[in-house]
Amino acid sequence: MIVVDQMRADYISLYGHQWTKGLRRLLDTGAVFPLAAYPYAYNVTCPGHATIATGTFPNTHGMIGNEWYDREEGKTVACTADASQKSVPFGGQSAVEHHSPARLNALTFPDELRLHAMRPPTVVAVSLKARSAIMMAGTPSPTTYAIWEEGNGTWATSSAYTSAPWPVVDQFVTNHPISEDYGHAWTRAMPPSAYLFSDSGIGEIVPVEFPHVLNSKSGTPDSDYRVMWRRSPQADRYLGALSQHLVRELRLGQSARTDVLAVSFSALDIVGHDYGPHSHEVQDVLVRLDETLGALLDTLDTLVGRDRWVLGISSDHGVAQIPEQDHHVTPGSGRHSSTALRNAISAAIEAHIGPGGPWVSGATVTTLLGPNVYLAPGVLARVLATAGAREAITQSLVAIEGVARIYWPDELASSVATDDPILRAARLSYMPGRGGDMMLIFDPQWMARATGTTHGTPYLYDQGVPLIFAGAGIKPGRYLTSATPADLAPTLAHLVGMTMGQATGRVLGEALR
């Protein structure tokens, strides 16, 4: 299972002619589903990876966002947060994070394989991000390796998976510290004329032209360097090399059992947020990823056998254009200040239910996380008990420029059929207890981010992603049928002779030999 974080579906048609190796091979020899898209509203990393791995949607697997407000704990929690676990670092480094898959409510493809297989599979899941690796790895087992980078240059796993560093990972990390890339100059892989659009566009977070030198003001590989390293193709190259190492040393796919390798390449997401989907940086990350994937596929051919592996590749979400660059295409696109938006919601509520109660004026909103608005205890009940308040608050908020819809919990939890695609999408992103007291949907190309760009909406630029299968049992071609990334795991499951009991996604039988 391969995930390319923040890869829009239209990157294939825009930039595919620039690829000559791994991505090109998958497009030319694989089963490609150009119409694949997520059907839910809040498209971010954790829900996307959970959907790919489980074949279900957020209303089932429970990963409604990268984080949500836990009412019992009285704080915002990450989707993989688990205070009962601790980091297990590699390479003699120190680590402080606390992660596990405990909050995931559905079985992953590796989990199902472990239940069905006569011989326990070895499962390897690697990414820069803990939430990406953990969602793909699933439940801990003695033969499950979940590995990520904590953001401070430390590669780690969780005590949920092992009590001590795995020697096979420790060896690689020790011999290949990311500090080796200090001073590396990220230059274009192709002549400047081979890239579409202009470089250093308006609205980019770091409008600095190539080359991007991976260094720091201190002259040492400090935290500033590590940020730059993650925001470069070197991070993907590292993940590719680590993956090849683990295929060799753990002999993945080289015995009488079915093994799983899951890799989530994160650099495109980090670069995309800062530079936008039309940047030369995004295009170059994809060109470099094309090389990295080519080397990984060659390793699988050599060690496993060209006809003995099957691959499904997708993305967790797309991304919006930078609003300042998009005005000529989508007039009226723009940005919201999270603080101003939160204050506007508080003012609208207080105007219709009055101040007072257990909250203080101006603090009716506890937190705003993506589309999820979490109100102070007692506020929602007061709104619902006040005649006309809910409708009046809704009208006040949708009158704000850039705000399209407001949904309340009963609308989101309802099973009554609807023809409204936005409401259907919102329902798939909602889970009672974890979801907000209100869900706020922006107009297209609006975002609550001060610079750069982001994602997380029910529109095609965020929902549409690549979905490609290649390898054993796959019938190459372009299939203009409806598909979602939730179909990836059920299709792989069918190929190894099992059924995923909870899956909402379907087996893409049209692409199978």
Secondary structure, DSSP 8 states (H G I E B T S, - for coil): -EEETT--TTHHHHHGGG--SHHHHHHHHSEE-TT-B--SS---HHHHHHHHHHS--HHHH---SSEEEETTTTEEEETTB-TT--EEESTT------B-STT--S--HHHHHHHH-SS---EEEEESSHHHHHHHH-S--TTEEEEEE-SSS-EEEETTT-SS--HHHHHHHHHS-GGGGTT-EE--SS-GGGS-S-SS-TT-SS---S-EE---TTSSS-HHHHHHHHTSHHHHHHHHHHHHHHHHHTTTTSSSS--EEEEEE-HHHHHHHHH-TTSHHHHHHHHHHHHHHHHHHHHHHHHT-TTS-EEEEE-S------HHHHTTTSTT-EE--HHHHHHHHHHHHHHHH-S-TTS-TT--EEEEETTEEEE-TTHHHHHHHSTTHHHHHHHHHHTSTTEEEEE-HHHHH--S--S-HHHHHHHHT--TTTS-SEEEEE-TTEES-SSS----SSSHHHHB--EEEEETTB--EE--S---GGGHHHHHHHHTT---TT--S---GGGB-
